[in-house]
Amino acid sequence: MTGRRFRFRVFVPNRWVVLCAILLFAIHPLLLMFAAGFVASLAGCALDEGGAHACFMLGSDWGEALYNMLVGGWLTIFTLPIGVLLLLLWLVGVLILRWRRKQ
């Protein structure tokens, strides 16, 4: 194969889809925590980190699920730094692709 260069292309559907996926991964525990607080306030239930309280909605007790969603917000300690790292890698990749297109 003389004279031919092998071109390696990575399939990325769209830069913005990848960016939204990274941001959603980074903040999804916070979204769940805020959703739990919103649902608990609509239902008039107590929600705190001390433990699960009974919260009856739609004929069943949702207190344990809301408590798990609230405490799951602590996962942000892990997902946010990973998301920032992925965001930096994404940005470097976009800059490299733009630099290569100019050449």
Secondary structure, DSSP 8 states (H G I E B T S, - for coil): -TT---------S-HHHHHHHHHHHHHHHHHHHHHHHHHHHHHT---BTTB----EETTEE-HHHHHHHHHGGGGHHHHHHHHHHHHHHHHHHHHHHHHHHH-
